[in-house]
Amino acid sequence: MIVVCDTSPVNYLVLIDEVDLLPQLFTTVVLPAGVLAELQHPRTPPRVASWARELPPWVRVISPEGPVGDVGLGRGEAEAIAIATQIAADTVLIDERKATVVARQRGLLVTGTLGVLALAAESKLVDLEASIGRLLETNFRASPALIDDILRQS
């Protein structure tokens, strides 16, 4: 399975020490060049910027072929959607609502940080409640109802 990652899910997975779930859940992990740039931004948390400077060998950095189009999204989101479409990725990882809508309109399967954690829990790779607890200690935002639903389904 090929996954293309937006900035937010990678950021949070690095912050909670779960980014290594990605190669366990997906055969190919693609990071758009724009996402890599965002992960190295001066305001990025130091742990995340350090990870982005020394990418693990399982990350494949790709630039989109041609213009990504003006869809009213940030560079990372727009590139993630464009690349996922171009390479026929199985999934695109996006947390932001507007980008999720755009990706789904283009026929892409979308999941986010919580979806990755839930998938990992199904495979017995993480303790979902503990991982979500660490996630909520960051500036990650999700409705309590969504978190309750995910925990209840596990």
N, C-alpha and C positions, 0 to 999 in steps of 0.2 A: 504494500500500500504506500502510495506517495502522499505526503502531506506538505503543504506550503504554509509557512508560519508568518503571522503578523507580529508586530513588536510586543504588544501587551502580553499574550500568553507566554512567550519566551521570557520576558522580563519577570513575570510572576513565578514561573517555574524555576528560574535561576534563584530568585529570592528565597524560595522555600526548599531549595535543594532537591528539586524533583525534575530538573531539566533532562536528566539521563533516562527518564521514562520514554522520551520521544523515540529514540532508536529501538527501544524494546517493543513499542506499539506500532511503529511504522517502518517499512523497509527502506524508504528514502525520505530524508528530512531536508526540505528546501527552504533556504532563507533568501528572500529577495535582497538585492544590494541596498535598496532603500531602507529595508528593515535593519540591516547590519549598520548602516549609517546612523539610524535612530538609536540603536543600542549602544553606540559609541558617543552619543551626544554628551557635552560637558555636564548636563544636569542629570544624566543617567546615574542610578545608584552605583557606587564604585564596584561592588561585586558583579553587577551585570556588565558594566563596561570592561572589566577585567576578563570575564568570560568571552565577550565579543571580540576582544583583542587576540585571544588565543583559542580560536574555535576548535572544538573537538573534530576528529577526522570524519565523523558521521554526518557532519553538516555540509550541505552542498549550497554554495552561494551562486545565485543566478540573477542576471539582469533581464528585464523584460525585452522581448523582441518588438521594437518599434514603440510608438507612443502608447501610454497607458490610458489616455483619454481623460477628459475632465469630468469626473463623476462626483465632485464635491467632497472627496475624501483626502486624507493625508497621504503622503507619498508611500509610506509603508503599506497601508491598507490597499491603495490603488494598485501597487506593484504586486502584492500578494494575490489579489483577485485576477489581475492580468496574467500572471505567470501560471496560476492554478488552471486558468482557462486554456492557456497556450500548451501546457504539457499534459492536459487531461488528468490533473491530480485527483486522487480519490477524496481528499478532504482538504479544507483550508481552515486554519486555526485563527479565529478572530473573536475578540471579546466585544468590540464596539457594536452597538445596535444598528446604526445606519449602514456600516460596512457589511454587517451580516445580511441586511435586507438586500443590498446591492448584489452581494455574492449569490444569494439564493435566487434572485431574479435572473442571474446568468446560469442557473442550473447547477451551482456548486453545492456540495454537501459541506455544511459549516458546523464546527464545534468550537468551543473555547476552552479556557483554562479549567473550568469546572468539568467540562466534558472529558478532557484528558484525564483528570483525576478519577472520574467515575469509571472510565474505560480501564484505567490501571487497576482500580479496585476490583473490577470484575475479573481481571486476570491475576488477582491476588498479589499485585506488585506493591500496593500501598495500603495503609490504613486510611480509609477515606475521611473519617471524622478527624483524625489527627492532622492530615494534610490540609483539609479545609480550615481547621483551627489555625494552622500556621499562615495560611493564605489570608485569613481575616485579620491577622496581626500586621499585615502590610496595608497599603492604601487601596487594596482591591475592593471594589464595590459590587454587590449583588443583593437582590432583595432577599430578605429572610425567608420568604415563601419559596423562592427558587432553591435556596440552600436546603431548606427542609425537604422539598420534593426530591432532590438528589440524594440526600441521606436516607430518606424513606425507601427509595427505589433500590438502594444497594443491599 
